[in-house]
Amino acid sequence: MDPVVVGLIKPGEKLAVPMIQIVFALGSETCAIRHIQTQKQDDFMLYDIWIAGLSPEVFGVVDQDDQYIWNNLLLASRGWEKMFSHRDPITEAQMKSMSPLISSDEAFCTFTLK
């Protein structure tokens, strides 16, 4: 993510402290902690950190004996799209339009007023 492009800072703006970007990809099947070496862009320092998975290898608070609890929590975030499926495409589109912006799928970004 480029902080200038997304409008967090103005082009050429000088920051006294570094900017730290952390992404938590907890639903990832591969566990990892990665970082991109310090980047000097314009007048600021940028650190990118990627944290993937939900396991003891990534988070110290996740105990190996309780891993099944965390796995069940992640399962709740998978398959949610099924509750928006319907045999009638018009009904499905209306159901999706009533939950705007919960997905990047265009149907969740279309608003119908009737």
N, CA, C and O atoms as a Tinker XYZ file with bonds, in Angstrom:
   456  protein
     1  N      0.847000   -1.179000    0.000000    73     2
     2  CA     0.000000    0.000000    0.000000    64     1     3
     3  C      0.887000    1.234000    0.000000    63     2     4     5
     4  O      1.764000    1.392000    0.850000    81     3
     5  N      0.649000    2.076000   -0.938000    73     3     6
     6  CA     1.394000    3.323000   -1.020000    64     5     7
     7  C      0.592000    4.396000   -0.290000    63     6     8     9
     8  O     -0.496000    4.755000   -0.740000    81     7
     9  N      1.110000    4.928000    0.847000    73     7    10
    10  CA     0.348000    5.898000    1.627000    64     9    11
    11  C      0.051000    7.197000    0.890000    63    10    12    13
    12  O     -0.912000    7.888000    1.224000    81    11
    13  N      0.855000    7.538000   -0.101000    73    11    14
    14  CA     0.589000    8.747000   -0.884000    64    13    15
    15  C     -0.587000    8.496000   -1.818000    63    14    16    17
    16  O     -1.479000    9.336000   -1.934000    81    15
    17  N     -0.592000    7.342000   -2.485000    73    15    18
    18  CA    -1.651000    7.013000   -3.437000    64    17    19
    19  C     -3.008000    6.918000   -2.744000    63    18    20    21
    20  O     -4.008000    7.382000   -3.292000    81    19
    21  N     -3.061000    6.327000   -1.551000    73    19    22
    22  CA    -4.347000    6.192000   -0.854000    64    21    23
    23  C     -4.728000    7.431000   -0.063000    63    22    24    25
    24  O     -5.798000    7.463000    0.546000    81    23
    25  N     -3.885000    8.447000   -0.057000    73    23    26
    26  CA    -4.231000    9.717000    0.552000    64    25    27
    27  C     -3.947000    9.850000    2.041000    63    26    28    29
    28  O     -4.467000   10.761000    2.685000    81    27
    29  N     -3.129000    8.954000    2.603000    73    27    30
    30  CA    -2.785000    9.087000    4.014000    64    29    31
    31  C     -1.837000   10.262000    4.257000    63    30    32    33
    32  O     -1.909000   10.928000    5.290000    81    31
    33  N     -0.969000   10.500000    3.313000    73    31    34
    34  CA    -0.069000   11.654000    3.387000    64    33    35
    35  C     -0.009000   12.319000    2.013000    63    34    36    37
    36  O     -0.325000   11.701000    0.996000    81    35
    37  N      0.391000   13.552000    2.001000    73    35    38
    38  CA     0.489000   14.306000    0.750000    64    37    39
    39  C      1.841000   14.032000    0.083000    63    38    40    41
    40  O      2.815000   13.723000    0.768000    81    39
    41  N      1.905000   14.144000   -1.243000    73    39    42
    42  CA     3.184000   13.963000   -1.925000    64    41    43
    43  C      4.229000   14.936000   -1.385000    63    42    44    45
    44  O      3.967000   16.132000   -1.257000    81    43
    45  N      5.409000   14.417000   -1.072000    73    43    46
    46  CA     6.483000   15.249000   -0.558000    64    45    47
    47  C      6.380000   15.575000    0.921000    63    46    48    49
    48  O      7.260000   16.243000    1.463000    81    47
    49  N      5.319000   15.117000    1.589000    73    47    50
    50  CA     5.152000   15.407000    3.010000    64    49    51
    51  C      6.229000   14.678000    3.819000    63    50    52    53
    52  O      6.525000   13.510000    3.568000    81    51
    53  N      6.794000   15.368000    4.770000    73    51    54
    54  CA     7.842000   14.791000    5.609000    64    53    55
    55  C      7.224000   14.337000    6.935000    63    54    56    57
    56  O      6.500000   15.090000    7.587000    81    55
    57  N      7.522000   13.098000    7.318000    73    55    58
    58  CA     7.036000   12.550000    8.577000    64    57    59
    59  C      8.202000   12.405000    9.547000    63    58    60    61
    60  O      9.273000   11.929000    9.173000    81    59
    61  N      7.990000   12.813000   10.779000    73    59    62
    62  CA     9.044000   12.727000   11.788000    64    61    63
    63  C      9.216000   11.301000   12.309000    63    62    64    65
    64  O     10.289000   10.937000   12.791000    81    63
    65  N      8.164000   10.503000   12.211000    73    63    66
    66  CA     8.213000    9.118000   12.689000    64    65    67
    67  C      7.932000    8.179000   11.514000    63    66    68    69
    68  O      7.289000    8.586000   10.545000    81    67
    69  N      8.396000    6.945000   11.582000    73    67    70
    70  CA     8.140000    6.021000   10.476000    64    69    71
    71  C      6.674000    5.591000   10.434000    63    70    72    73
    72  O      5.965000    5.642000   11.440000    81    71
    73  N      6.246000    5.173000    9.267000    73    71    74
    74  CA     4.897000    4.639000    9.094000    64    73    75
    75  C      5.017000    3.120000    9.106000    63    74    76    77
    76  O      5.860000    2.550000    8.413000    81    75
    77  N      4.166000    2.467000    9.902000    73    75    78
    78  CA     4.184000    1.008000   10.017000    64    77    79
    79  C      2.849000    0.481000    9.516000    63    78    80    81
    80  O      1.791000    0.865000   10.014000    81    79
    81  N      2.909000   -0.399000    8.529000    73    79    82
    82  CA     1.710000   -1.001000    7.960000    64    81    83
    83  C      1.717000   -2.483000    8.330000    63    82    84    85
    84  O      2.657000   -3.203000    7.994000    81    83
    85  N      0.678000   -2.935000    9.016000    73    83    86
    86  CA     0.588000   -4.334000    9.429000    64    85    87
    87  C     -0.676000   -4.930000    8.828000    63    86    88    89
    88  O     -1.763000   -4.368000    8.961000    81    87
    89  N     -0.527000   -6.069000    8.167000    73    87    90
    90  CA    -1.663000   -6.797000    7.608000    64    89    91
    91  C     -1.801000   -8.102000    8.374000    63    90    92    93
    92  O     -0.849000   -8.878000    8.467000    81    91
    93  N     -2.994000   -8.346000    8.927000    73    91    94
    94  CA    -3.293000   -9.593000    9.602000    64    93    95
    95  C     -4.158000  -10.430000    8.665000    63    94    96    97
    96  O     -5.337000  -10.131000    8.475000    81    95
    97  N     -3.586000  -11.463000    8.086000    73    95    98
    98  CA    -4.316000  -12.391000    7.222000    64    97    99
    99  C     -4.590000  -13.649000    8.038000    63    98   100   101
   100  O     -4.024000  -14.709000    7.773000    81    99
   101  N     -5.460000  -13.521000    9.026000    73    99   102
   102  CA    -5.671000  -14.595000    9.996000    64   101   103
   103  C     -6.254000  -15.851000    9.361000    63   102   104   105
   104  O     -6.024000  -16.950000    9.865000    81   103
   105  N     -6.989000  -15.719000    8.286000    73   103   106
   106  CA    -7.591000  -16.873000    7.631000    64   105   107
   107  C     -6.650000  -17.619000    6.709000    63   106   108   109
   108  O     -7.053000  -18.604000    6.090000    81   107
   109  N     -5.422000  -17.184000    6.601000    73   107   110
   110  CA    -4.462000  -17.843000    5.726000    64   109   111
   111  C     -4.190000  -19.261000    6.205000    63   110   112   113
   112  O     -4.075000  -19.510000    7.405000    81   111
   113  N     -4.088000  -20.183000    5.262000    73   111   114
   114  CA    -3.782000  -21.560000    5.621000    64   113   115
   115  C     -2.297000  -21.752000    5.892000    63   114   116   117
   116  O     -1.906000  -22.721000    6.543000    81   115
   117  N     -1.476000  -20.851000    5.406000    73   115   118
   118  CA    -0.037000  -20.915000    5.648000    64   117   119
   119  C      0.319000  -19.875000    6.703000    63   118   120   121
   120  O      0.024000  -18.691000    6.543000    81   119
   121  N      0.950000  -20.320000    7.775000    73   119   122
   122  CA     1.340000  -19.404000    8.852000    64   121   123
   123  C      2.684000  -18.770000    8.530000    63   122   124   125
   124  O      3.620000  -19.444000    8.099000    81   123
   125  N      2.764000  -17.466000    8.745000    73   123   126
   126  CA     4.011000  -16.770000    8.455000    64   125   127
   127  C      4.006000  -15.381000    9.067000    63   126   128   129
   128  O      2.958000  -14.765000    9.264000    81   127
   129  N      5.201000  -14.911000    9.359000    73   127   130
   130  CA     5.413000  -13.510000    9.715000    64   129   131
   131  C      6.503000  -13.015000    8.777000    63   130   132   133
   132  O      7.626000  -13.518000    8.795000    81   131
   133  N      6.169000  -12.042000    7.971000    73   131   134
   134  CA     7.122000  -11.518000    6.982000    64   133   135
   135  C      7.197000  -10.002000    7.118000    63   134   136   137
   136  O      6.241000   -9.342000    7.525000    81   135
   137  N      8.337000   -9.488000    6.773000    73   135   138
   138  CA     8.464000   -8.034000    6.724000    64   137   139
   139  C      9.291000   -7.663000    5.507000    63   138   140   141
   140  O     10.169000   -8.404000    5.062000    81   139
   141  N      8.981000   -6.514000    5.002000    73   139   142
   142  CA     9.770000   -5.961000    3.899000    64   141   143
   143  C     10.771000   -5.026000    4.527000    63   142   144   145
   144  O     10.433000   -4.230000    5.403000    81   143
   145  N     11.981000   -5.124000    4.086000    73   143   146
   146  CA    13.023000   -4.271000    4.639000    64   145   147
   147  C     12.583000   -2.808000    4.590000    63   146   148   149
   148  O     11.793000   -2.405000    3.736000    81   147
   149  N     13.098000   -2.055000    5.495000    73   147   150
   150  CA    12.769000   -0.639000    5.586000    64   149   151
   151  C     12.854000    0.004000    4.205000    63   150   152   153
   152  O     13.836000   -0.159000    3.482000    81   151
   153  N     11.820000    0.724000    3.868000    73   151   154
   154  CA    11.780000    1.403000    2.582000    64   153   155
   155  C     11.856000    2.905000    2.797000    63   154   156   157
   156  O     11.131000    3.452000    3.627000    81   155
   157  N     12.694000    3.546000    2.084000    73   155   158
   158  CA    12.759000    5.001000    2.128000    64   157   159
   159  C     12.030000    5.509000    0.901000    63   158   160   161
   160  O     12.480000    5.314000   -0.229000    81   159
   161  N     10.898000    6.162000    1.129000    73   159   162
   162  CA    10.118000    6.733000    0.036000    64   161   163
   163  C      9.915000    8.211000    0.315000    63   162   164   165
   164  O      9.529000    8.596000    1.418000    81   163
   165  N     10.166000    9.010000   -0.658000    73   163   166
   166  CA    10.016000   10.450000   -0.488000    64   165   167
   167  C     10.694000   10.879000    0.818000    63   166   168   169
   168  O     11.895000   10.671000    0.992000    81   167
   169  N      9.924000   11.477000    1.733000    73   167   170
   170  CA    10.479000   11.951000    2.999000    64   169   171
   171  C      9.935000   11.182000    4.192000    63   170   172   173
   172  O      9.691000   11.767000    5.248000    81   171
   173  N      9.743000    9.884000    4.036000    73   171   174
   174  CA     9.276000    9.096000    5.182000    64   173   175
   175  C      9.813000    7.670000    5.093000    63   174   176   177
   176  O     10.157000    7.183000    4.016000    81   175
   177  N      9.875000    7.017000    6.246000    73   175   178
   178  CA    10.289000    5.620000    6.326000    64   177   179
   179  C      9.024000    4.766000    6.408000    63   178   180   181
   180  O      8.039000    5.156000    7.034000    81   179
   181  N      9.065000    3.610000    5.774000    73   179   182
   182  CA     7.903000    2.738000    5.710000    64   181   183
   183  C      8.310000    1.320000    6.066000    63   182   184   185
   184  O      9.277000    0.791000    5.516000    81   183
   185  N      7.574000    0.698000    6.988000    73   183   186
   186  CA     7.787000   -0.691000    7.367000    64   185   187
   187  C      6.516000   -1.466000    7.035000    63   186   188   189
   188  O      5.431000   -1.083000    7.472000    81   187
   189  N      6.633000   -2.551000    6.269000    73   187   190
   190  CA     5.498000   -3.399000    5.920000    64   189   191
   191  C      5.652000   -4.734000    6.631000    63   190   192   193
   192  O      6.694000   -5.381000    6.528000    81   191
   193  N      4.608000   -5.151000    7.357000    73   191   194
   194  CA     4.627000   -6.408000    8.094000    64   193   195
   195  C      3.398000   -7.212000    7.707000    63   194   196   197
   196  O      2.284000   -6.688000    7.702000    81   195
   197  N      3.600000   -8.490000    7.382000    73   195   198
   198  CA     2.530000   -9.400000    6.982000    64   197   199
   199  C      2.473000  -10.525000    8.008000    63   198   200   201
   200  O      3.461000  -11.229000    8.215000    81   199
   201  N      1.319000  -10.697000    8.652000    73   199   202
   202  CA     1.134000  -11.761000    9.637000    64   201   203
   203  C      0.010000  -12.653000    9.130000    63   202   204   205
   204  O     -1.130000  -12.210000    8.983000    81   203
   205  N      0.342000  -13.918000    8.864000    73   203   206
   206  CA    -0.616000  -14.837000    8.263000    64   205   207
   207  C     -0.849000  -16.042000    9.158000    63   206   208   209
   208  O      0.082000  -16.588000    9.750000    81   207
   209  N     -2.108000  -16.446000    9.243000    73   207   210
   210  CA    -2.472000  -17.623000   10.012000    64   209   211
   211  C     -2.824000  -17.280000   11.445000    63   210   212   213
   212  O     -2.585000  -16.169000   11.917000    81   211
   213  N     -3.390000  -18.250000   12.118000    73   211   214
   214  CA    -3.784000  -18.075000   13.516000    64   213   215
   215  C     -3.334000  -19.333000   14.244000    63   214   216   217
   216  O     -4.091000  -20.293000   14.386000    81   215
   217  N     -2.092000  -19.310000   14.700000    73   215   218
   218  CA    -1.502000  -20.495000   15.309000    64   217   219
   219  C     -0.454000  -20.078000   16.338000    63   218   220   221
   220  O     -0.089000  -18.905000   16.416000    81   219
   221  N      0.030000  -21.038000   17.125000    73   219   222
   222  CA     1.075000  -20.719000   18.104000    64   221   223
   223  C      2.365000  -20.198000   17.465000    63   222   224   225
   224  O      3.119000  -19.463000   18.103000    81   223
   225  N      2.623000  -20.577000   16.206000    73   223   226
   226  CA     3.832000  -20.092000   15.524000    64   225   227
   227  C      3.775000  -18.587000   15.257000    63   226   228   229
   228  O      4.805000  -17.925000   15.129000    81   227
   229  N      2.560000  -18.064000   15.175000    73   227   230
   230  CA     2.368000  -16.648000   14.844000    64   229   231
   231  C      2.008000  -15.825000   16.085000    63   230   232   233
   232  O      2.533000  -14.728000   16.277000    81   231
   233  N      1.123000  -16.348000   16.916000    73   231   234
   234  CA     0.671000  -15.624000   18.109000    64   233   235
   235  C      0.967000  -16.450000   19.360000    63   234   236   237
   236  O      0.499000  -17.581000   19.489000    81   235
   237  N      1.727000  -15.891000   20.260000    73   235   238
   238  CA     2.088000  -16.584000   21.492000    64   237   239
   239  C      0.905000  -16.903000   22.385000    63   238   240   241
   240  O      0.977000  -17.833000   23.188000    81   239
   241  N     -0.186000  -16.153000   22.266000    73   239   242
   242  CA    -1.354000  -16.396000   23.121000    64   241   243
   243  C     -2.181000  -17.589000   22.661000    63   242   244   245
   244  O     -3.054000  -18.059000   23.391000    81   243
   245  N     -1.912000  -18.080000   21.457000    73   243   246
   246  CA    -2.629000  -19.251000   20.946000    64   245   247
   247  C     -1.892000  -20.491000   21.434000    63   246   248   249
   248  O     -0.776000  -20.776000   20.998000    81   247
   249  N     -2.520000  -21.217000   22.334000    73   247   250
   250  CA    -1.926000  -22.421000   22.892000    64   249   251
   251  C     -2.211000  -23.607000   21.964000    63   250   252   253
   252  O     -3.312000  -23.727000   21.426000    81   251
   253  N     -1.223000  -24.473000   21.781000    73   251   254
   254  CA    -1.383000  -25.623000   20.896000    64   253   255
   255  C     -2.576000  -26.491000   21.312000    63   254   256   257
   256  O     -3.287000  -27.022000   20.458000    81   255
   257  N     -2.794000  -26.634000   22.623000    73   255   258
   258  CA    -3.910000  -27.455000   23.109000    64   257   259
   259  C     -5.271000  -26.842000   22.790000    63   258   260   261
   260  O     -6.271000  -27.557000   22.745000    81   259
   261  N     -5.322000  -25.550000   22.570000    73   259   262
   262  CA    -6.581000  -24.855000   22.264000    64   261   263
   263  C     -6.699000  -24.473000   20.794000    63   262   264   265
   264  O     -7.573000  -23.689000   20.424000    81   263
   265  N     -5.833000  -25.016000   19.965000    73   263   266
   266  CA    -5.829000  -24.659000   18.541000    64   265   267
   267  C     -7.196000  -24.915000   17.898000    63   266   268   269
   268  O     -7.610000  -24.155000   17.022000    81   267
   269  N     -7.895000  -25.955000   18.311000    73   267   270
   270  CA    -9.194000  -26.276000   17.726000    64   269   271
   271  C    -10.205000  -25.143000   17.940000    63   270   272   273
   272  O    -11.076000  -24.924000   17.098000    81   271
   273  N    -10.092000  -24.428000   19.055000    73   271   274
   274  CA   -11.001000  -23.303000   19.313000    64   273   275
   275  C    -10.778000  -22.214000   18.272000    63   274   276   277
   276  O    -11.736000  -21.690000   17.704000    81   275
   277  N     -9.526000  -21.876000   18.021000    73   275   278
   278  CA    -9.200000  -20.842000   17.034000    64   277   279
   279  C     -9.611000  -21.285000   15.638000    63   278   280   281
   280  O    -10.088000  -20.474000   14.844000    81   279
   281  N     -9.431000  -22.565000   15.335000    73   279   282
   282  CA    -9.839000  -23.074000   14.021000    64   281   283
   283  C    -11.349000  -22.948000   13.835000    63   282   284   285
   284  O    -11.814000  -22.602000   12.749000    81   283
   285  N    -12.109000  -23.225000   14.885000    73   283   286
   286  CA   -13.568000  -23.087000   14.802000    64   285   287
   287  C    -13.986000  -21.631000   14.617000    63   286   288   289
   288  O    -14.947000  -21.349000   13.902000    81   287
   289  N    -13.280000  -20.717000   15.249000    73   287   290
   290  CA   -13.582000  -19.291000   15.046000    64   289   291
   291  C    -13.333000  -18.888000   13.596000    63   290   292   293
   292  O    -14.108000  -18.131000   13.012000    81   291
   293  N    -12.250000  -19.398000   13.020000    73   291   294
   294  CA   -11.967000  -19.090000   11.614000    64   293   295
   295  C    -13.015000  -19.699000   10.688000    63   294   296   297
   296  O    -13.358000  -19.102000    9.667000    81   295
   297  N    -13.523000  -20.873000   11.030000    73   295   298
   298  CA   -14.558000  -21.494000   10.198000    64   297   299
   299  C    -15.790000  -20.613000   10.081000    63   298   300   301
   300  O    -16.457000  -20.611000    9.047000    81   299
   301  N    -16.094000  -19.871000   11.125000    73   299   302
   302  CA   -17.256000  -18.980000   11.094000    64   301   303
   303  C    -17.100000  -17.886000   10.042000    63   302   304   305
   304  O    -18.097000  -17.333000    9.578000    81   303
   305  N    -15.869000  -17.568000    9.660000    73   303   306
   306  CA   -15.651000  -16.516000    8.668000    64   305   307
   307  C    -15.601000  -17.065000    7.246000    63   306   308   309
   308  O    -15.450000  -16.299000    6.294000    81   307
   309  N    -15.725000  -18.370000    7.093000    73   307   310
   310  CA   -15.687000  -18.977000    5.761000    64   309   311
   311  C    -17.091000  -19.433000    5.376000    63   310   312   313
   312  O    -17.857000  -19.896000    6.221000    81   311
   313  N    -17.413000  -19.299000    4.119000    73   311   314
   314  CA   -18.695000  -19.783000    3.620000    64   313   315
   315  C    -19.872000  -18.862000    3.886000    63   314   316   317
   316  O    -21.018000  -19.262000    3.683000    81   315
   317  N    -19.620000  -17.644000    4.333000    73   315   318
   318  CA   -20.713000  -16.718000    4.638000    64   317   319
   319  C    -21.511000  -16.362000    3.385000    63   318   320   321
   320  O    -22.672000  -15.962000    3.482000    81   319
   321  N    -20.892000  -16.507000    2.205000    73   319   322
   322  CA   -21.576000  -16.139000    0.971000    64   321   323
   323  C    -22.812000  -17.001000    0.721000    63   322   324   325
   324  O    -23.748000  -16.575000    0.044000    81   323
   325  N    -22.807000  -18.227000    1.278000    73   323   326
   326  CA   -23.918000  -19.156000    1.044000    64   325   327
   327  C    -25.250000  -18.602000    1.532000    63   326   328   329
   328  O    -26.299000  -18.912000    0.966000    81   327
   329  N    -25.211000  -17.786000    2.577000    73   327   330
   330  CA   -26.482000  -17.277000    3.092000    64   329   331
   331  C    -27.105000  -16.234000    2.162000    63   330   332   333
   332  O    -28.243000  -15.816000    2.376000    81   331
   333  N    -26.370000  -15.815000    1.138000    73   331   334
   334  CA   -26.904000  -14.855000    0.178000    64   333   335
   335  C    -27.287000  -15.522000   -1.145000    63   334   336   337
   336  O    -27.638000  -14.832000   -2.102000    81   335
   337  N    -27.224000  -16.842000   -1.209000    73   335   338
   338  CA   -27.593000  -17.513000   -2.459000    64   337   339
   339  C    -29.087000  -17.842000   -2.441000    63   338   340   341
   340  O    -29.658000  -18.181000   -1.404000    81   339
   341  N    -29.691000  -17.734000   -3.606000    73   339   342
   342  CA   -31.128000  -17.991000   -3.749000    64   341   343
   343  C    -31.374000  -18.505000   -5.158000    63   342   344   345
   344  O    -30.665000  -18.124000   -6.090000    81   343
   345  N    -32.366000  -19.361000   -5.319000    73   343   346
   346  CA   -32.652000  -19.919000   -6.648000    64   345   347
   347  C    -33.130000  -18.848000   -7.627000    63   346   348   349
   348  O    -32.955000  -18.987000   -8.838000    81   347
   349  N    -33.731000  -17.786000   -7.106000    73   347   350
   350  CA   -34.208000  -16.695000   -7.948000    64   349   351
   351  C    -33.148000  -15.596000   -7.977000    63   350   352   353
   352  O    -32.855000  -15.009000   -6.936000    81   351
   353  N    -32.567000  -15.303000   -9.135000    73   351   354
   354  CA   -31.483000  -14.312000   -9.215000    64   353   355
   355  C    -31.897000  -12.906000   -8.779000    63   354   356   357
   356  O    -31.071000  -12.160000   -8.252000    81   355
   357  N    -33.153000  -12.534000   -8.988000    73   355   358
   358  CA   -33.621000  -11.199000   -8.565000    64   357   359
   359  C    -33.655000  -11.125000   -7.043000    63   358   360   361
   360  O    -33.222000  -10.136000   -6.452000    81   359
   361  N    -34.167000  -12.169000   -6.420000    73   359   362
   362  CA   -34.200000  -12.211000   -4.954000    64   361   363
   363  C    -32.784000  -12.197000   -4.394000    63   362   364   365
   364  O    -32.506000  -11.509000   -3.412000    81   363
   365  N    -31.896000  -12.954000   -5.015000    73   363   366
   366  CA   -30.503000  -12.983000   -4.560000    64   365   367
   367  C    -29.874000  -11.592000   -4.642000    63   366   368   369
   368  O    -29.194000  -11.156000   -3.712000    81   367
   369  N    -30.101000  -10.906000   -5.747000    73   367   370
   370  CA   -29.553000   -9.555000   -5.915000    64   369   371
   371  C    -30.113000   -8.604000   -4.856000    63   370   372   373
   372  O    -29.382000   -7.774000   -4.315000    81   371
   373  N    -31.406000   -8.728000   -4.562000    73   371   374
   374  CA   -31.999000   -7.872000   -3.530000    64   373   375
   375  C    -31.441000   -8.183000   -2.149000    63   374   376   377
   376  O    -31.198000   -7.277000   -1.352000    81   375
   377  N    -31.238000   -9.477000   -1.865000    73   375   378
   378  CA   -30.660000   -9.853000   -0.571000    64   377   379
   379  C    -29.256000   -9.241000   -0.421000    63   378   380   381
   380  O    -28.906000   -8.725000    0.641000    81   379
   381  N    -28.477000   -9.306000   -1.480000    73   379   382
   382  CA   -27.115000   -8.758000   -1.435000    64   381   383
   383  C    -27.139000   -7.240000   -1.304000    63   382   384   385
   384  O    -26.305000   -6.661000   -0.607000    81   383
   385  N    -28.093000   -6.596000   -1.973000    73   383   386
   386  CA   -28.142000   -5.131000   -1.905000    64   385   387
   387  C    -28.555000   -4.641000   -0.519000    63   386   388   389
   388  O    -28.326000   -3.480000   -0.179000    81   387
   389  N    -29.164000   -5.519000    0.283000    73   387   390
   390  CA   -29.556000   -5.142000    1.640000    64   389   391
   391  C    -28.414000   -5.281000    2.642000    63   390   392   393
   392  O    -28.568000   -4.962000    3.821000    81   391
   393  N    -27.271000   -5.758000    2.164000    73   391   394
   394  CA   -26.066000   -5.850000    3.006000    64   393   395
   395  C    -24.929000   -5.164000    2.254000    63   394   396   397
   396  O    -23.976000   -5.818000    1.831000    81   395
   397  N    -25.031000   -3.866000    2.092000    73   395   398
   398  CA   -24.083000   -3.162000    1.231000    64   397   399
   399  C    -22.647000   -3.194000    1.744000    63   398   400   401
   400  O    -22.379000   -3.081000    2.940000    81   399
   401  N    -21.744000   -3.352000    0.788000    73   399   402
   402  CA   -20.297000   -3.221000    0.991000    64   401   403
   403  C    -19.669000   -4.259000    1.917000    63   402   404   405
   404  O    -18.587000   -4.023000    2.456000    81   403
   405  N    -20.330000   -5.408000    2.113000    73   403   406
   406  CA   -19.680000   -6.439000    2.923000    64   405   407
   407  C    -18.763000   -7.310000    2.075000    63   406   408   409
   408  O    -18.060000   -8.174000    2.599000    81   407
   409  N    -18.771000   -7.085000    0.776000    73   407   410
   410  CA   -17.911000   -7.813000   -0.144000    64   409   411
   411  C    -17.603000   -6.912000   -1.327000    63   410   412   413
   412  O    -18.311000   -5.939000   -1.586000    81   411
   413  N    -16.541000   -7.250000   -2.038000    73   411   414
   414  CA   -16.217000   -6.468000   -3.230000    64   413   415
   415  C    -17.040000   -6.932000   -4.435000    63   414   416   417
   416  O    -16.968000   -6.320000   -5.500000    81   415
   417  N    -17.811000   -7.995000   -4.279000    73   415   418
   418  CA   -18.712000   -8.455000   -5.322000    64   417   419
   419  C    -19.659000   -7.308000   -5.689000    63   418   420   421
   420  O    -20.244000   -6.673000   -4.812000    81   419
   421  N    -19.800000   -7.051000   -6.978000    73   419   422
   422  CA   -20.588000   -5.911000   -7.435000    64   421   423
   423  C    -22.009000   -5.896000   -6.893000    63   422   424   425
   424  O    -22.574000   -4.826000   -6.669000    81   423
   425  N    -22.595000   -7.076000   -6.678000    73   423   426
   426  CA   -23.971000   -7.143000   -6.189000    64   425   427
   427  C    -24.116000   -6.539000   -4.794000    63   426   428   429
   428  O    -25.197000   -6.070000   -4.437000    81   427
   429  N    -23.054000   -6.544000   -4.006000    73   427   430
   430  CA   -23.098000   -5.935000   -2.668000    64   429   431
   431  C    -22.869000   -4.422000   -2.730000    63   430   432   433
   432  O    -22.997000   -3.723000   -1.725000    81   431
   433  N    -22.536000   -3.938000   -3.901000    73   431   434
   434  CA   -22.267000   -2.496000   -4.057000    64   433   435
   435  C    -23.338000   -1.806000   -4.886000    63   434   436   437
   436  O    -23.209000   -0.627000   -5.217000    81   435
   437  N    -24.392000   -2.534000   -5.219000    73   435   438
   438  CA   -25.489000   -1.987000   -6.028000    64   437   439
   439  C    -26.674000   -1.768000   -5.107000    63   438   440   441
   440  O    -27.115000   -2.687000   -4.416000    81   439
   441  N    -27.177000   -0.572000   -5.102000    73   439   442
   442  CA   -28.297000   -0.231000   -4.247000    64   441   443
   443  C    -29.549000   -0.088000   -5.077000    63   442   444   445
   444  O    -29.555000    0.619000   -6.084000    81   443
   445  N    -30.609000   -0.752000   -4.662000    73   443   446
   446  CA   -31.876000   -0.636000   -5.381000    64   445   447
   447  C    -32.911000   -0.071000   -4.425000    63   446   448   449
   448  O    -33.083000   -0.563000   -3.310000    81   447
   449  N    -33.593000    0.963000   -4.875000    73   447   450
   450  CA   -34.657000    1.557000   -4.071000    64   449   451
   451  C    -35.976000    1.279000   -4.757000    63   450   452   453
   452  O    -36.198000    1.695000   -5.894000    81   451
   453  N    -36.843000    0.578000   -4.067000    73   451   454
   454  CA   -38.160000    0.254000   -4.655000    64   453   455
   455  C    -39.216000    0.433000   -3.612000    63   454   456
   456  O    -40.397000    0.217000   -3.886000    81   455
